[in-house]
């Protein structure tokens, strides 16, 4: 089993110290909050979406170092990413933590630093908060576009 000291390593500290997109969006298409009842961590994200891609991103992160590190990687990579890729990264993270799957790759490879968290179930929820919030915001943005589409068509 991974030692707790291995989880809180220098790279986690660096990521947590530099959270990208740490300002809220005044004109967001969707906002969503994810909260961990176990530890009290909360992540709120704002998305501006053009087509199926994130055009702007803001977040407020009140979470442990693990949640902050995950939010930092999200903030650095989310703009320009399409909804399916973001959902896939969330699925990969959940599989990595809950089923011992491989970490995300490519531009999401920094998330591999969170792989040792798999041995600490109590830390899973806070680590996954940003993915939960982004996926909920994507769903809200898509619903908003679907509601607006009929009105635009009849105008």
C-alpha positions in Angstrom: 0.0 0.0 0.0 1.1 3.5 -0.8 2.4 5.6 2.1 0.4 8.7 2.8 3.7 10.7 2.5 4.0 9.5 -1.1 0.7 11.1 -2.0 1.6 14.6 -0.7 4.7 14.9 -2.8 6.4 18.0 -4.3 4.5 17.8 -7.6 1.1 17.8 -5.8 2.3 20.9 -3.8 3.3 22.6 -7.0 0.1 21.9 -8.8 -2.0 23.0 -5.8 -0.1 26.2 -5.4 -0.8 27.3 -9.0 -4.5 26.7 -9.8 -5.3 28.0 -13.2 -8.7 29.5 -13.9 -9.2 30.5 -10.3 -11.5 33.4 -11.1 -15.2 33.0 -11.6 -16.9 33.9 -14.9 -19.5 36.7 -14.9 -21.1 35.5 -18.1 -21.0 31.7 -17.7 -23.2 29.5 -19.8 -23.3 27.1 -16.9 -22.2 26.8 -13.3 -22.0 23.7 -11.2 -20.8 22.8 -7.7 -19.6 19.5 -6.4 -19.2 18.9 -2.7 -17.7 16.0 -0.7 -19.8 15.3 2.4 -16.9 13.2 3.8 -14.3 16.0 4.0 -16.3 19.2 3.3 -14.3 20.0 0.1 -16.2 22.1 -2.6 -15.4 22.9 -6.2 -17.5 25.3 -8.2 -16.9 25.7 -11.9 -18.2 28.1 -14.5 -18.1 27.2 -18.2 -18.6 29.3 -21.4 -19.2 26.8 -24.2 -19.0 27.4 -27.9 -20.4 24.5 -29.9 -19.2 21.5 -28.0 -15.9 23.1 -26.7 -15.1 25.0 -23.6 -14.3 28.6 -24.5 -13.8 30.0 -21.0 -13.4 28.5 -17.6 -13.4 29.7 -14.0 -13.4 27.9 -10.7 -13.4 28.3 -7.0 -11.7 25.5 -5.1 -12.1 25.0 -1.4 -10.5 21.6 -1.2 -7.5 19.6 0.1 -4.2 19.5 -1.7 -5.5 16.6 -3.8 -8.6 18.4 -5.0 -6.5 21.5 -5.6 -4.0 19.6 -7.7 -6.8 18.0 -9.8 -8.4 21.4 -10.3 -5.1 22.9 -11.3 -4.6 20.3 -14.1 -8.2 20.9 -15.2 -7.7 24.7 -15.2 -4.6 24.4 -17.4 -6.2 22.0 -20.0 -9.9 22.6 -20.1 -10.1 25.6 -22.6 -10.6 24.3 -26.1 -11.5 20.8 -25.0 -14.7 19.2 -26.2 -17.3 17.7 -23.9 -16.6 14.1 -24.8 -12.8 14.4 -24.0 -13.7 16.0 -20.6 -16.1 13.2 -19.8 -13.5 10.6 -20.9 -10.9 12.2 -18.6 -13.4 11.9 -15.7 -14.1 8.3 -16.5 -10.3 7.5 -16.7 -9.8 9.2 -13.3 -12.6 7.3 -11.7 -11.3 4.0 -13.1 -7.7 4.9 -12.0 -8.8 5.5 -8.4 -11.6 3.0 -8.0 -10.4 0.1 -10.2 -6.6 0.5 -10.5 -6.9 1.6 -14.1 -4.1 3.5 -15.9 -3.9 7.3 -15.5 -4.9 9.8 -18.2 -2.3 10.4 -20.9 -1.5 13.2 -23.3 -2.0 16.7 -22.0 -3.8 15.2 -19.0 -0.7 13.2 -18.0 0.0 15.4 -14.9 -3.1 13.7 -13.3 -0.9 10.5 -13.0 0.6 12.2 -9.9 -2.8 11.4 -8.2 -2.5 7.6 -8.9 -1.4 6.7 -5.4 -4.7 8.1 -4.0 -6.3 4.8 -5.2 -5.1 3.3 -1.9 -7.0 5.9 0.1 -10.7 5.6 -0.6 -11.6 8.4 1.7 -9.6 10.8 -0.6 -11.3 9.7 -3.8 -14.3 12.1 -3.6 -12.2 15.3 -3.1 -9.8 14.3 -5.9 -12.7 13.8 -8.3 -14.7 17.0 -7.4 -13.5 19.1 -10.3 -14.5 16.3 -12.8 -17.9 16.0 -11.2 -18.5 19.7 -11.4 -17.2 20.1 -15.0 -19.4 17.2 -16.2 -22.5 18.7 -14.4 -21.8 22.1 -15.9 -21.4 20.5 -19.4 -24.8 18.9 -19.0 -26.4 22.2 -17.9 -24.8 24.0 -20.8 -26.1 21.4 -23.3 -29.6 21.6 -21.8 -29.5 25.4 -22.0 -28.5 25.2 -25.7 -31.3 22.7 -26.4 -33.9 24.9 -24.7 -32.7 27.9 -26.7 -32.6 26.1 -30.0 -36.4 25.9 -30.6 -36.8 29.6 -29.7 -34.1 30.6 -32.2 -35.6 28.4 -34.9 -39.0 30.0 -34.6 -37.7 33.6 -34.4 
